[in-house]
Amino acid sequence: MGTQFCVESLGDNEFNKRTLCVVEAALLIISTGVWYGYVRENSHQNEYQALDLYCNPVQDTTANNSAKDSCQDQFRDRIPSQQQLKFYNNTDQIFYNRMPKCGSEMTMTLLRNVAKKNHWTYPPENKRIWTITKQGHQYWVDNEKVLKEISHLTMDHKKPMLFSCHLYYTDFSRLWSKKSLPTYINIIRNPQDRLISLYYYFRFHPVQRRKKMPIALRKMTYDTCVRMELPECTAPNPEGFWTMVPYFCGHDPICRTPSRDALDRAKANIVSNYAVIGLTEDMETFTRVLENVIPKYFRGMTDLYRQMAKNYKASVNKNTYHKVEPLQETLKIMKPRLRLEVEFYEFVKSRFYSLVEYLKCQGIEI
């Protein structure tokens, strides 16, 4: 149509008409090309969309929810509930009531580093409420005193925060509402390994070496101590050793002597109030679990741990080169004396690895 108009118009003002003809012809060519390109592009676009849908199909949210429900059903009663996990992830206060000789020295160093990285507060410990003396003996602190000191500590420091000390489990419901209660974490150790570590710690740790002790007693092996039935190595109670369970049972008089009731209370406190309790012998997994359960606090903790572990082996456990591995006979003697402590340890261990498997079931790499 445009070409016909040009041909007919050449006789009248030929130069101008010729110019107009060229312009119209060019516009026609361009518009035709644009239209063809549009059709072709949309055709390819449809092909790309079809390929994308084939390679990356829309996820079936129903199937995903079903898989998550399956994980929850599989590990129900062996891990914190979904409501608890949500609460732990949004907490503004964490309490690490650390146990002696359970890797807490390294854990505290790690916590200080991750606190700087993730911008939360880790105040110095308040030793006035420690439930352990410098000699390693346990004692019970008045619960009112504990609540008063903790109240001052938390008011004096910015949140989010984590506070720690050698302190038995404390019910903070008198200080804060349910929504503001601290989340507990901890790390424990095989009871027999812990006792042996403690025995050599009081003999050969640089701080302890400065204290007076007869040479013969300092050099005495753990085997000899057990065989001679010395007070340091024998259970002070008929029911056996009682050092780990009180940290999770609390300040109540029922927690002061070995009993099934005290053990059950410690277990109940763990189920109700502890986000994660790790194991000294599997520290890296502990850091991975913390990263996933409470990422606001512990994001990047595993990488920090790996960096520290390379240099830490040379300086940590300063007493281990004096440690003599115990005889099987010694372990056999000690087994009934650690019966309740071992049962408690196995309960925590089972719960910890159930949480690990639950996270794996959710598709999280641990």
N, C-alpha and C positions, 0 to 999 in steps of 0.2 A: 504493500500500500504506500509506504513512504517512498519507495523507488519510483513508482508510477508518477507521483506528484512531482518529482525532480525532473523527470523527462519532459513532462508537459510544460514546465515553467521555464525552460532554457531560453525562449525567445524574448522575453520581457525582462530587461535588466539582468542580463546573462550572468555577470560576475557575482552579484549578490545572491541570485537564485542558486548558482552552482555551489556557493559556500553553504547555504541553508541545506541544500541537498546532502552534502557531505556530512554535516552535523547530524541530520536526521538518520542517515544511514548508520552512522557510528553508534547513535543511541539505540537503534534497533538491534544492532549486533551485540552491544553490551548487555541490553536487557535480556536478550535470548540466552546469552552465556550465563548470566546470573541465575536465570530460572533453571537452566540445565544443571548448574552447579548446586543449586539449592536442593533439587530433586535427588541428585546423586549423593550429596552429603547426608541428607535425611535417610536415604536408603542405607548408607554405611553406618549411620548412627544407630539405626534400628538393629543392624547386624551386631554392632558392638554391645548394645544393650542385651541382646539375646545371648551373646557369648558370655557377658558378665553374669547374667542370671544363671547360666549353666555352670560356670566355674565357681561362682560365689552365691549359691542359692540363699534366699532369705532364711535366716535361722528360725527354726520352729521353737518359739518361746515356751510353748506347752511342753515340748520334749525337754528343754533345759530345766524348767521348773520341776518336771517329773524326776529328772536326774538328781537335782538338789534335794528334793524330798526323800529320794532313795538314800542319799548319803546321811541325811538327818536321822532317818529311821534306823539305818544300819548302826549308827554310833550313839543312839539315844541312851541317856543315863550314864554314858562313859566320858562325855565331854560337856563343857558349858552349854547351856541352852542358847538358841538363837537370840533371845532377848538379852541374855547375859553378854554374849559376844558383841552385840550392838552397844550395850552400855560400856563395856570395857574399851571399845574403840573410840568412845566419845568422852572418856574420863579426863578430868583436869587434875587429879591427884592419884599418884601411885605410891604404894608403900611396899618396900622390900625389907621384910623383917628377917634379915640375913642370919644364917647359922654359921658358927665358927667351923673352920676347916672343911668348907664345902665350896672352895673356889671363889669365895667372896672378895678376896683381895684383887684378883684379876677382874672380876665382875664389876667392882666399884670403879676401877680404872677405865674399863670399857664404857660404863654408864656416864662418866664425866666427859668422855670424848663424844659420845653420841648426843649428850645434852647440848654441847656446843654446836654440833652439826645441825640439830633439829630445833634449836632455840627454845629449850625449856630449862627450868631451874632445878639444880641439884644441890641443896644446901648442905653445909657440914653436919655431921652427926651430933646428936645430943647424947653425950655419954652418961648424963645424969639418970637416964631411964634404961640403960643397958641392963639386961637380965643375965649378965655374966661378969665375973670379977676378973681382975688382971691375972689371977692364978688359974683361971679357967673354970672356977666353980659357978654353978648356976644358983640364982636366987630369985625370989618373986618380988617385983616392984608393986607398990600400992597402985591399984588401977586408977584411982582419982588423980594421983600424981602424974601418971602416964598421960591421961586425958588433958590435964592442965598444960603439960610441957608441949604436947603435940599441937594443942590449940595455939599456943604462942608461936611455935615454929611455922605453922602454916599461914598465920596472919602476917608474919614478918617477911614473907617471900612471895614473889610473883608467880602466878600460875600461867600455864600448866607447870607442874612440879612433880618431882619424885623425891621422897625422903626415905632414908634407910637407917637402921641400927639393929644391934643385937637385942631384939625385943620379942617376947611371946605375943601370939595373936591377941589383938585388942579389938573389942567391939566399939566402933566409933559412932554408933547410932545416937549416942547422947550428945555428940558434938554437932553432927550434921544430919540433914534430912537424907532420905534414901537416895535421892537423885545426886547428892553431893558426896556420898561416901567414897573413900579411896578404894582403888582397885589393888588387890594384893598380887604380888609375884614373889617367887623364891626359887632357890636351887638347892638340891640336897644331894647326898652322896651315899654310896653303899655303907651301911652302919659299921661293918667290920673295918673297911678301908679307912673310914673316918677316925675310928678309935686309934688305929695304928699311926695314922698321920699326926693325930693330936699328941700321942705318946712321944714321938720323936721331935715334934715341934717344941715341946717344953724342955727338951734337952739341947737341941742344936740350932734352933733359930737364932740369928744374931742378937736379937733383943733378949732372948731367954738365956743365952750363954753368959751374959753379964751377971746373972743371978747366981747366988751361992747354991751349990749342990755337991754332995760328996762325989768324988771322981768315979767310984765304983757304981754308984747309982746312976750317974750320967751315962756311963758306958754300958749299962745293963740292957740287954736286948728285950724286946717285947715278949719273946718266948719265955725267957727266964722270969720275967715279972709275973706272967700268967701262971707258970709252973709253981712259983713260990707263993701264989695267992696274995700278993701285995695289994693293999687297998686301992692303989692307983689303977690297977688293971682288973680288979674283980668287981662285980656288980654290987653297989651299995644297998640294993633292995632284993628281997627274996625273989621277986618276979623278974629281976634282971636289970640291965641298963635302961636309963630313962633320960635321954638327953635330946633326942630329936622330936619326939611326939609333943612335949610341952610347947615347942615353938608354934605348933599349929592347934593345940588344945586351948591355951590361954592362961589367964591368971587365976581362974577359979580354983578353990582348994581341991576339987576332984582331979585336977590336972597334975597335982604335985607328986603323986605316987603311981606306979604302974598298975593299970587296970584296963579291963575291956571297955568300961564306960568312957574312960578318958580317951582311949584309942578311937572309939566310935565318934566321940565329939570332934576330935581332930579331923577325922575323915569328913564329917558333916560340914565343918568350917571350910574345908578345901572345896567341896562341891558348891557351897553357897557363895564364896567370896574370892577365890583365887582364879585369876585369868590363866596363868601358866606357872607350873612348877617344873623346872628343868632338872637335868642330871649333870653332875660335875663331869662324869665320864663321857658325856656327849654334848659338849658345850656348843659346838657349831650348830647342831640341830636346834638347840635351845634358842640361839640368836635368830635362826630362820623363822621359828614359830612366833617369836615375839614380833618380828618384822611384819608378819601377816595378821596377827591377832590385834596388835596395837600399833599400826603403822605411823600414826601421828607422833609417837614417841621414838620408835625404834627403827625407822626407815634407814637403811644403809648400815645397820649394826653388824651384819655378817661380814661385809667387806672390811669394816674396822677391826673385827675380831681376827680375821685372817692376817691382816697387817701386823697386829699386835702379837699374834701367836708365834710369828717367825722370830721375834726378838725376845719374847717372854720366857721361852724355854731356858734361856741362859741364866735368867735371874730369878725365876720363880722357884718355889719349893726349895728354899735354901738349906733345908734340913734333910733332903732326900738322899744325899750321897752318904749319909750315916745310917739310913734305914736298912734294916735286914728283913728280908721277906720271911713271914712267919711259917712255921712248920704246920703240916696238916694236922698234927696232934693238937697244936694250939688252937687252930680253927675249930676243931671238933669240940674242945672244951668250951669255947666261947659261944658256940652256936645256940645252945639253950638259953644262955644269958642275954642273947640279943633277939629272942623270939618275937616280942612285940614290935621292936624297932624294925626288924626285917619285914614283918607283915605290913607295917606302915609304908616302908620303902617300896615294897612290891606293889602296893595300892597306887602310890604316886607314879611309879614307873609305868604301870599299865595304863593309867589315865593319860600320861604324857604321850605315849606312843599311839594311843587311840586318837588323840587330837592331831598328831602327825598324819595318821592314815586318813582322817576326816578331811584335812586340808588337801591331801593328794586326791581324794575322791572328788573334791571340788575343782580339780584341774590345776591346783597350785603346786609348783615344783618345790619340794622340800629336800 
